[in-house]
Amino acid sequence: MVDPASSPPSGDELRVWRSFLSAHARVLRNLEAELLTEQRLSLVSYDVLVQLAEAPGRQLRMAELAELVLLSRSGVTRLVDRLERAGLVTRQRVAADGRGVIAELTPAGLDRLRAASRTHLAGVARHFVARFDPKELAQLGELCDRLAQAGEPAG
C-alpha cells in the first residue's frame, strides 16, 4: 500500500483542500465583520475572553493563552495589552516563580464577553450550523476531530 502522505495531492484533492480553506476564511471573515460592527471587538479578542472565561479562576498563564488562541507569545502580549487598557483583562506575576505572567478576566471583561456572545453565537448559527443538516454536521465534526487529533507536524 502506498503512503498517501508520500505523494503530492491530486488535482481533485487540491480542489477539496482549497474549498476547505475558502470556506474557513469566509466563515471567519463573516464572524469577524459582525463582531467588529456590532460589538467593536475582534474575533481573536473574543477568543481570548472566551478562553479566560472557561479557565479555572478565569485566569491563564500567558504562554497557555497564546497556545489556546493560536498566537505567538508576542502577539498575545500585544493583544492582552489592548484588552488590559480597555479594562477587560488584568495581568499579574505568578507568585510561585516570579517570571510567569497570568492574564485574568475582569468583571467588565465577562460582561463584554456576554454581550459579544449573542452576536458571535448568532453568527455561528447563521454562517455555519444552518448550512448543514444534523447528520452532515455530525459527520463534519468527526472529520474535523480527526484532523485536530492528527498531532503536530514533525520537526
C-alpha positions in Angstrom: 0.0 0.0 0.0 1.3 3.4 -0.9 1.6 6.0 1.8 -0.8 8.9 0.7 1.4 11.4 2.5 4.4 10.5 0.3 2.9 11.6 -3.0 1.7 15.1 -3.9 -2.1 15.7 -3.8 -4.1 15.1 -7.0 -6.0 17.8 -8.7 -9.2 16.7 -7.0 -7.5 16.6 -3.6 -6.2 20.1 -4.1 -9.6 21.3 -5.1 -11.0 19.9 -1.8 -8.2 21.5 0.2 -8.8 24.9 -1.4 -12.5 24.6 -0.8 -11.8 23.9 2.8 -9.5 26.9 3.1 -12.0 29.2 1.3 -14.9 28.0 3.5 -12.9 28.5 6.7 -11.8 32.0 5.6 -15.3 33.1 4.5 -16.9 32.0 7.8 -14.2 33.7 9.9 -14.5 36.9 7.8 -18.2 37.0 8.3 -17.9 36.3 12.1 -15.2 38.9 12.4 -17.1 41.6 10.5 -20.2 41.1 12.6 -18.3 41.2 15.9 -16.5 44.4 14.8 -19.6 46.1 13.5 -21.9 45.2 16.4 -19.5 44.9 19.3 -16.3 46.7 18.3 -14.4 43.5 19.2 -12.1 41.4 17.0 -12.6 37.7 16.7 -9.2 37.0 18.3 -10.1 39.3 21.2 -13.3 37.5 21.7 -11.4 34.2 21.6 -9.1 35.5 24.4 -12.1 36.5 26.5 -13.7 33.0 26.0 -10.5 31.1 26.9 -10.2 33.2 30.1 -13.8 32.8 31.0 -13.6 29.0 30.6 -10.3 28.7 32.5 -10.2 27.8 36.3 -10.4 31.1 38.2 -10.9 32.9 34.9 -7.1 33.1 34.5 -4.3 31.6 32.4 -0.6 31.9 32.1 0.2 34.0 29.0 2.0 31.1 27.4 -1.0 28.8 27.8 -3.3 31.6 26.4 -1.1 32.0 23.4 -1.3 28.3 22.6 -5.0 28.2 23.0 -5.7 31.2 20.7 -3.0 30.2 18.2 -0.9 33.3 18.5 2.7 33.8 19.2 3.7 34.9 22.7 4.5 38.4 21.5 1.2 38.5 19.6 -0.8 37.5 22.6 1.1 40.0 24.8 0.2 42.9 22.4 -3.4 41.8 22.3 -3.7 41.4 26.1 -2.1 44.9 26.4 -5.0 46.3 24.4 -7.6 44.3 26.4 -6.0 45.5 29.7 -6.1 49.1 28.6 -9.9 48.5 27.9 -10.3 47.1 31.4 -11.3 43.7 30.1 -8.3 41.8 31.4 -5.6 42.3 34.1 -2.2 40.8 34.4 -0.1 39.8 37.3 3.1 38.0 38.0 2.9 34.3 39.1 3.8 34.3 42.8 5.4 30.9 42.7 8.1 31.6 40.1 8.2 35.4 39.7 8.8 35.1 36.0 5.5 33.9 34.6 2.6 36.2 34.0 -1.1 35.4 34.4 -3.9 37.1 32.4 -7.2 37.3 34.3 -10.7 38.2 33.0 -12.2 41.2 34.8 -15.9 41.5 35.6 -16.1 44.1 32.8 -14.4 41.6 30.5 -17.0 39.0 31.4 -19.8 41.4 30.8 -18.3 42.3 27.4 -18.0 38.7 26.6 -21.6 38.0 27.4 -22.8 40.8 25.2 -20.4 39.8 22.3 -21.5 36.2 22.6 -25.0 37.0 21.4 -23.6 38.4 18.2 -21.0 35.6 17.8 -23.3 32.7 18.5 -26.0 34.0 16.2 -23.3 34.3 13.5 -22.1 30.7 14.1 -25.6 29.5 13.8 -26.2 31.6 10.6 -22.9 31.1 8.8 -22.1 27.6 9.8 -24.7 25.4 11.6 -27.6 26.4 9.3 -25.6 25.2 6.2 -25.8 21.6 7.3 -28.4 19.1 8.3 -27.8 17.4 11.7 -26.3 14.3 10.1 -23.9 16.4 7.9 -22.9 18.4 11.0 -22.1 15.3 13.0 -20.1 13.9 10.1 -18.2 17.2 9.7 -17.5 17.2 13.4 -16.0 13.7 13.2 -13.8 14.7 10.2 -12.6 17.9 11.9 -11.9 15.9 15.1 -9.7 13.6 13.1 -7.8 16.5 11.6 -7.4 18.1 15.1 -6.2 14.9 16.6 -3.6 14.2 13.9 -1.0 15.9 16.1 1.7 18.5 15.4 3.9 18.3 12.4 7.2 16.5 12.7 10.4 18.6 13.2 
